[in-house]
Amino acid sequence: MNKVIIPNGSDAVIAEYGEQVIEEYSGNPFIEALPSILSIEEAIEKMAIYAEYNSKERMLDKHYRIHLVQRLFQCFQPLWIHLDLESRISRVIRQGYLARNPFRAGYAQGLQEGHRNIKGLQGELSNNSVFRTTAAGFTIIGVSGMGKTTAINRILSLYPQVIVHKDYNGINFSMYQLAWLKLDCPFDSSLRGLALEFFRKVDDLLGTEYHKKFGLGRKTINDMLVIMSQIARNTGLGVLVIDEIQHLSKAKSGGDQKMLNFFVTLVNTIGVPVILVGTPAGLSILQSEFRQARRGSGQGDMIWDRLKNNQNWELLINALWGYQWTKKQIPLTDDFKDTLYEESQGIIDIAVKLYAMSQIEAIMTGKEEITPETIRQVANKHLQLVKPMIQALKSGNLSKIAKFEDISTVDLDFLGFMERERTSIDLQMKIEAMKRTQMKKEQEMRISKKDKVILKLIELDFEPREVQRVIEEIIEDQGNLDINELVVKAIQRISAINKPKKKQREVSEENDIRMLVIEGRKENRTAYEVLGDNGHIKGHDSDFGQTG
């Protein structure tokens, strides 16, 4: 896609309209400008992130390797729940656009009606006679540390956030399309703060001044909802994601009912799919009325629970295990997998941190290998803050777990969510596809220019410690050189350091007077003659000079 920069806004792409396989998606520029619908294999390949790695890095000094361990936090291994979420977001964006085709009758009338609502701030959005929403929001409730926000950000990044329309099938169509918008619940815990954050984010992206125009006065939250509705229409907003909903305060937002009405109205009147994301601590916000209003969405709400010690866990640990910077590389065993699970209780963030800290511990202590016991010791030593939560999860005691809202198990019957284990897609097929993609990515790993040069010289049998020092000196002295230049410079400098000793030996052997005398005898010459001819004995005239 061709990129452009919006004045006072962000980067955007020029719309390119793709042919649609699904008939109802055709003829809608908002949908046709989106990237193609992904297959399972394509979604895995696009979402996966495998950090740079080369096994020869394990030969580097420990102060380098403890930095390299941080690469573990760059990795993103898609699991089945990520694929499920990608598919849901793909569906809700397109379904939300069905009733908002800018070339269908009623769209322009809806914009005009919305403009009148903003002007008078007296409209009843719920009674909009022109607009019939096809939007369907859903909720993600999950244990803290499972990577909900990371996964959502990764999936949203597959879509250009701002698309610039200029011409559609020969028809002049000038418009900015905001494919998605993600808000974090505000610091003041209020719905008003959430609305102000909406204005700020749109301004940052499109170069508008909504916050200055509508956010600085004394408008009520109901007024702001009317304004948000019109902005959503004007920008062709595809999906609105509200993260960390557990931070919203019922007291500062005006109570349960007002908060529920706010979320329901966002879906029903703005016509934009709304995805609410939070931990179990946010359940009090989402009471039965909200679930009932959105039960017909067809997407189902998501439970993002801890991983079980099954194929998903094995897939995650397999993806991480190849990244080892201890000098001794340890193969993955069931003992390691079980120990990591026991100490993290299936919480991804804790598992990754445990694996990283265990490597650092092994490197710094000189043991240079991780063991199950290392993992247990690191967990006991460095995870003091989360230890009470992990102990509660290990116990399986619901009353103990309930003390920690962010990790408490969600009651599926109470929430009415869809069952977590979906039978529509074969999990084993997904896992095999993921493994193939992982192997492909690992083969394509690249390392930094500096590391490439160091490893190339190590392969040429240069001493690693000397190579590191020389490369750092060259980079500091001469700045940015390409890889070949760095290799040549390093070889020249290392050779120059070692050359004098070698040359001195060669000169010493060549001019040894004992060897000269021996060679002279073979020619029946005296020692005096040989040494004189080679300049080792001066003539008498050289000492006293000539007389005349």
C-alpha positions in Angstrom: 0.0 0.0 0.0 1.1 3.6 -0.8 1.7 5.5 2.4 0.9 9.2 3.0 1.2 11.5 6.0 -2.0 13.3 7.2 -1.2 17.0 8.1 -0.9 17.2 11.9 -1.9 13.6 12.1 -0.4 10.1 11.6 0.8 7.9 8.7 -2.0 6.5 6.5 -2.3 4.4 3.4 -4.1 5.1 0.1 -7.1 2.8 -0.4 -6.6 -0.1 -2.7 -9.9 -2.0 -3.3 -9.8 -5.8 -3.4 -12.2 -8.2 -5.0 -14.5 -9.9 -2.4 -15.3 -13.6 -2.3 -18.3 -12.9 0.0 -21.0 -11.3 -2.0 -22.4 -8.9 0.7 -18.9 -7.5 1.2 -18.7 -6.3 -2.5 -19.6 -2.8 -3.4 -18.6 -1.4 0.0 -15.4 0.7 -0.1 -14.9 0.4 3.6 -14.7 -3.4 3.4 -12.9 -3.6 0.1 -10.1 -1.3 1.4 -9.3 -3.8 4.2 -6.6 -6.4 3.9 -7.8 -9.9 2.6 -9.5 -12.3 5.0 -6.7 -14.6 6.4 -6.6 -18.3 6.4 -5.4 -20.1 9.6 -1.9 -20.5 8.1 -1.7 -16.9 6.9 -2.8 -15.6 10.3 -0.2 -17.7 12.0 2.6 -16.5 9.7 1.6 -12.8 9.9 1.1 -12.8 13.7 4.2 -14.8 14.7 7.3 -13.0 15.9 10.5 -15.0 16.4 13.4 -13.0 17.7 16.9 -13.1 16.2 19.0 -16.0 17.3 22.3 -17.7 16.4 23.6 -20.6 18.5 27.2 -19.2 18.2 26.1 -16.3 20.4 26.5 -18.7 23.3 30.2 -18.4 22.9 30.1 -14.6 23.7 31.0 -13.2 27.1 28.4 -13.4 29.8 27.9 -9.6 30.0 26.7 -9.8 26.3 24.6 -12.9 26.8 22.5 -11.5 29.7 21.4 -8.8 27.3 20.6 -11.3 24.6 18.3 -13.1 26.9 16.0 -10.1 26.8 15.1 -11.1 23.2 12.7 -13.7 24.7 10.3 -10.8 25.4 10.2 -10.0 21.7 8.7 -13.4 20.7 5.1 -13.9 19.9 3.9 -17.4 19.4 0.3 -17.6 18.1 -1.9 -20.1 20.1 -5.4 -21.2 19.3 -7.0 -18.4 21.2 -5.1 -15.8 19.2 -6.4 -17.4 16.0 -9.9 -17.3 17.4 -9.5 -13.7 18.3 -8.1 -12.7 14.9 -11.1 -14.4 13.2 -13.6 -12.6 15.5 -12.1 -9.2 15.0 -12.0 -9.8 11.2 -15.7 -10.7 11.3 -17.0 -7.9 13.5 -15.2 -5.2 11.5 -16.8 -6.3 8.3 -20.2 -7.0 9.8 -20.2 -3.5 11.4 -19.6 -2.0 8.0 -22.5 -3.7 6.3 -25.1 -1.1 7.4 -22.6 1.7 6.8 -21.9 1.5 3.1 -21.3 5.1 2.0 -22.8 4.4 -1.4 -26.1 3.1 -0.1 -29.3 5.2 0.3 -29.6 6.5 3.8 -25.9 6.9 4.6 -25.8 10.6 3.7 -29.1 11.2 5.5 -27.6 9.5 8.6 -24.6 11.9 8.5 -26.9 14.9 8.2 -29.1 13.7 11.1 -26.0 13.2 13.2 -24.8 16.7 12.3 -28.1 18.1 13.5 -27.7 16.1 16.7 -24.3 17.6 17.4 -25.6 21.1 16.6 -28.5 21.0 18.9 -27.4 18.2 21.2 -31.0 17.2 21.6 -31.3 14.1 19.5 -32.3 10.8 20.9 -29.7 8.4 19.3 -31.6 5.3 20.3 -34.5 6.4 18.2 -32.5 7.0 15.0 -35.0 6.1 12.3 -32.5 6.0 9.4 -29.7 3.9 10.9 -30.0 0.2 11.6 -26.9 -1.2 13.2 -25.2 -4.4 12.1 -22.5 -4.0 14.7 -21.8 -6.7 17.2 -19.4 -6.2 20.1 -18.0 -8.8 22.4 -16.1 -8.9 25.7 -12.8 -10.5 26.6 -12.3 -11.3 30.2 -9.1 -12.9 31.1 -6.5 -13.6 33.8 -3.8 -10.9 34.1 -0.5 -11.7 32.5 -2.0 -13.8 29.7 -1.0 -11.3 27.0 -4.5 -10.0 26.0 -3.3 -6.5 25.2 -0.3 -7.8 23.3 -2.4 -10.1 21.2 -5.0 -7.5 20.5 -2.3 -5.0 19.4 -0.7 -7.6 17.3 -4.0 -8.4 15.5 -4.9 -4.8 15.0 -1.5 -4.1 13.5 -2.5 -6.4 10.6 -4.9 -3.6 9.6 -3.8 -0.1 8.4 -5.3 2.2 11.1 -6.1 5.1 8.7 -7.1 4.6 5.1 -7.4 7.5 2.6 -10.1 7.2 0.0 -9.9 9.4 -3.1 -11.6 7.6 -6.0 -13.8 4.5 -5.9 -14.6 2.9 -9.3 -14.4 6.2 -11.1 -16.6 8.0 -8.5 -15.1 10.9 -6.5 -14.9 9.6 -2.9 -12.8 11.7 -0.6 -12.8 10.4 3.0 -10.5 9.3 5.9 -11.4 5.8 7.1 -10.4 4.9 10.7 -10.3 1.1 10.6 -9.8 0.7 14.3 -9.3 2.7 17.5 -8.1 1.4 20.8 -8.6 3.2 24.1 -7.2 2.4 27.5 -9.5 3.3 30.4 -8.5 6.8 31.7 -6.6 7.7 34.8 -9.6 9.4 36.4 -11.7 6.1 36.1 -14.7 8.0 34.6 -16.8 7.7 31.5 -16.2 11.3 30.8 -12.5 10.6 30.8 -13.0 7.8 28.4 -14.9 10.1 26.0 -12.1 12.7 26.2 -9.5 10.0 25.4 -11.6 9.2 22.3 -11.4 12.8 21.1 -7.6 12.9 21.8 -6.9 9.7 19.9 -8.9 10.7 16.8 -7.2 14.1 16.8 -3.7 12.5 17.0 -4.6 10.2 14.0 -6.5 12.6 11.7 -5.1 16.0 12.7 -8.6 17.2 13.9 -9.4 19.4 16.9 -12.3 17.5 18.5 -10.8 17.6 22.0 -10.3 21.3 21.9 -13.8 21.9 20.4 -15.9 19.5 22.4 -13.8 18.4 25.4 -13.0 21.6 27.2 -16.5 22.8 27.9 -19.1 21.6 30.4 -20.8 19.1 28.1 -22.5 16.1 29.8 -21.6 12.5 29.0 -24.8 12.2 27.1 -23.7 15.2 24.9 -20.4 13.6 24.4 -22.0 10.3 23.3 -23.9 12.2 20.6 -20.6 13.8 19.4 -18.7 10.5 19.5 -21.5 8.9 17.4 -21.1 11.5 14.6 -17.3 11.3 14.7 -17.6 7.6 14.3 -19.8 8.0 11.2 -17.6 10.8 9.7 -14.5 8.6 10.0 -15.9 5.3 9.1 -14.7 3.8 12.3 -14.4 0.0 12.0 -14.0 -1.2 15.6 -13.6 0.4 19.0 -11.5 -1.5 21.5 -11.7 -0.4 25.2 -8.9 -2.0 27.2 -8.5 -2.4 31.0 -12.2 -1.9 31.8 -11.6 -3.0 35.3 -10.1 0.4 35.9 -13.5 2.2 35.4 -15.1 3.2 38.7 -18.8 2.8 39.1 -18.8 5.7 41.6 -17.1 8.2 39.2 -19.1 7.0 36.2 -22.5 7.4 37.9 -23.3 3.9 38.9 -23.8 0.5 37.3 -26.9 1.4 35.2 -25.3 4.5 33.6 -22.2 2.6 32.7 -24.1 -0.3 31.2 -26.3 2.1 29.2 -23.2 3.8 27.9 -21.7 0.6 26.5 -24.9 -0.7 25.1 -25.6 2.7 23.4 -22.1 2.7 21.9 -22.9 -0.5 20.0 -26.6 0.2 19.1 -26.3 3.9 18.1 -22.8 4.5 16.9 -23.1 1.4 14.8 -19.5 0.4 15.6 -18.4 -2.9 17.1 -17.1 -2.4 20.6 -14.7 -4.9 22.2 -14.3 -4.6 25.9 -11.2 -6.1 27.5 -10.4 -6.6 31.1 -9.6 -8.9 34.0 -12.1 -10.7 36.2 -12.0 -7.6 38.4 -14.1 -5.8 35.8 -17.0 -8.3 36.0 -19.0 -6.1 38.2 -19.2 -3.6 35.4 -20.7 -6.2 33.0 -24.0 -7.2 34.5 -26.8 -9.2 32.9 -28.5 -6.4 31.1 -25.4 -5.7 29.0 -24.9 -9.4 28.1 -28.6 -9.7 27.2 -28.4 -6.7 24.9 -25.6 -8.3 23.0 -26.4 -11.9 23.1 -27.4 -11.9 19.5 -24.0 -10.9 18.3 -23.1 -14.3 17.1 -19.5 -13.9 18.1 -19.8 -15.0 21.7 -17.7 -13.5 24.5 -14.2 -14.8 25.3 -12.7 -16.2 28.4 -9.0 -15.8 28.4 -8.1 -18.2 31.2 -4.7 -19.6 32.2 -3.2 -22.2 29.8 -3.7 -25.8 30.7 -0.7 -28.2 30.7 -1.6 -29.6 27.3 -0.7 -29.1 23.6 -1.0 -25.3 23.8 1.5 -25.2 26.7 3.8 -27.5 24.8 3.6 -25.4 21.7 4.5 -22.2 23.7 7.4 -23.8 25.6 8.8 -25.4 22.4 8.8 -21.9 20.7 10.7 -20.4 23.6 13.1 -23.3 24.4 15.3 -22.8 21.3 16.4 -19.4 22.7 19.2 -20.5 25.0 22.3 -18.4 25.7 23.9 -20.6 28.3 27.1 -22.2 27.1 25.6 -25.7 27.6 22.5 -26.2 25.5 19.9 -28.3 27.3 17.2 -30.3 25.5 13.6 -29.8 26.4 12.1 -32.5 28.6 8.8 -33.2 30.2 10.4 -32.3 33.6 11.2 -28.8 32.3 7.7 -28.3 30.9 6.0 -29.5 34.1 8.3 -27.4 36.3 7.7 -24.2 34.3 3.9 -24.9 34.4 4.0 -25.6 38.2 5.8 -22.4 38.9 3.8 -20.2 36.6 0.5 -22.0 36.8 0.0 -21.5 33.0 0.3 -17.7 33.1 2.3 -16.8 30.0 4.0 -13.6 31.3 5.3 -15.4 34.4 6.5 -18.4 32.4 8.6 -16.3 30.0 10.1 -14.3 32.8 11.0 -17.5 34.7 12.7 -18.9 31.7 14.7 -15.7 31.1 15.7 -15.2 34.7 16.7 -18.9 35.0 19.1 -18.4 32.1 20.5 -15.2 33.6 21.0 -17.0 36.9 22.9 -19.9 35.2 25.1 -17.5 33.2 26.0 -15.2 36.2 26.7 -18.0 38.6 29.0 -19.8 36.0 26.9 -23.0 36.0 26.1 -22.3 32.3 23.1 -24.7 32.3 19.5 -24.5 33.5 17.9 -27.3 35.4 14.4 -27.8 36.8 15.8 -26.9 40.2 17.2 -23.7 38.8 13.7 -22.7 37.7 12.2 -23.5 41.2 15.0 -21.5 43.0 14.5 -18.5 40.7 10.7 -18.6 41.2 11.2 -18.7 45.0 13.8 -16.0 45.0 12.6 -13.5 42.4 8.8 -13.8 42.2 7.9 -12.7 45.7 5.2 -10.2 44.6 3.2 -12.8 42.7 4.0 -15.7 45.0 0.8 -15.5 47.0 -1.3 -15.6 43.8 0.7 -18.5 42.4 0.3 -20.4 45.8 -3.4 -19.7 45.7 -3.7 -21.1 42.2 -1.6 -24.2 43.1 -3.9 -24.9 46.0 -7.0 -25.0 43.8 -8.9 -23.5 46.7 -11.6 -21.2 45.2 -11.9 -19.0 48.3 -8.1 -18.3 48.3 -8.1 -17.6 44.6 -11.1 -15.3 44.9 -8.9 -12.9 47.1 -7.0 -12.0 43.9 -9.5 -10.5 41.4 -7.1 -10.4 38.5 -6.5 -14.2 38.5 -9.8 -15.5 39.9 -11.4 -18.2 37.8 -14.4 -16.9 35.7 -17.7 -18.6 36.3 -18.8 -19.7 32.8 -22.4 -20.4 33.7 -22.9 -17.0 35.3 -21.4 -15.1 32.4 -23.2 -17.1 29.7 -20.1 -17.1 27.6 -19.4 -19.6 24.8 -17.4 -22.7 25.8 -13.7 -22.1 25.6 -12.8 -25.2 23.6 -14.2 -24.5 20.2 -14.9 -27.5 18.0 -15.2 -25.6 14.7 -11.4 -25.8 14.0 -9.2 -28.8 14.4 -6.6 -27.8 17.1 -4.1 -30.4 15.9 -4.1 -29.0 12.4 -3.4 -25.5 13.8 -0.5 -26.8 15.9 1.1 -28.5 13.0 0.7 -25.4 10.9 2.3 -23.3 13.7 5.2 -25.7 14.0 5.9 -25.4 10.2 5.8 -21.7 10.4 8.1 -21.6 13.4 10.7 -23.8 11.7 10.5 -21.5 8.6 11.0 -18.4 10.7 13.9 -19.9 12.6 15.7 -20.6 9.3 15.2 -16.9 8.3 16.6 -15.5 11.6 18.9 -12.6 11.2 21.4 -11.2 13.7 22.8 -7.7 14.1 25.7 -6.5 11.9 28.1 -6.4 14.8 27.2 -10.0 15.8 27.5 -11.2 12.2 31.0 -9.9 12.0 32.0 -11.4 15.3 30.6 -14.8 14.4 32.2 -14.7 11.0 35.7 -14.0 12.5 35.1 -16.7 15.1 34.4 -19.2 12.3 37.8 -18.2 10.9 39.4 -19.4 14.1 40.2 -15.9 15.6 40.1 -15.8 19.4 36.5 -14.7 20.5 37.6 -12.3 23.2 40.1 -10.5 21.0 37.5 -10.3 18.2 34.9 -8.6 20.4 37.5 -6.0 21.6 38.8 -5.2 18.1 35.3 -5.0 16.5 34.1 -2.6 19.2 37.3 -0.4 18.7 36.7 -0.2 15.0 33.0 0.7 15.3 33.9 3.4 17.9 36.7 4.8 15.7 35.3 4.6 12.2 31.5 4.6 12.7 29.2 2.9 10.2 30.9 0.4 8.0 29.3 -2.5 6.1 29.9 -6.1 7.2 32.6 -6.8 4.6 34.5 -3.7 5.5 34.3 -4.5 9.2 35.7 -8.0 8.6 38.6 -6.7 6.5 39.5 -4.0 9.0 39.3 -6.5 11.9 41.6 -9.0 10.2 44.1 -6.3 9.3 44.1 -5.0 12.9 44.4 -8.4 14.5 47.2 -9.4 12.0 49.0 -6.2 12.8 48.9 -7.0 16.5 50.4 -10.5 16.0 52.7 -9.7 13.1 55.8 -8.3 14.8 56.6 -11.5 16.8 56.3 -13.6 13.7 58.5 -11.2 11.6 61.1 -11.0 14.3 61.5 -14.8 14.3 61.9 -14.8 10.5 64.6 -12.1 10.5 66.4 -13.7 13.4 66.7 -17.1 11.6 67.7 -15.5 8.3 70.5 -13.4 9.7 71.9 -15.7 12.3 75.7 -15.4 11.9 76.1 -19.1 12.9 74.1 -20.1 9.9 76.0 -17.8 7.6 79.4 -19.3 8.7 78.1 -22.8 8.2 76.9 -22.0 4.7 80.2 -20.3 3.9 82.2 -23.4 4.8 80.3 -25.3 2.2 81.8 -23.0 -0.3 85.4 -23.2 1.2 85.1 -19.6 2.5 86.5 -18.4 5.8 84.3 -17.0 8.5 86.1 -13.6 8.2 85.2 -13.5 4.5 81.5 -14.5 5.0 80.9 -12.0 7.8 82.7 -9.3 6.0 80.7 -9.8 2.8 77.5 -9.6 4.9 78.4 -6.4 6.6 79.1 -7.9 10.1 82.8 -6.9 10.0 84.0 -3.4 9.1 87.2 -2.8 7.0 90.2 -0.9 8.5 89.6 2.0 6.2 86.1 2.5 7.6 87.5 2.9 11.1 90.4 5.2 10.4 89.4 6.9 7.2 91.6 7.5 4.2 94.9 9.5 4.4 96.4 11.3 1.5 
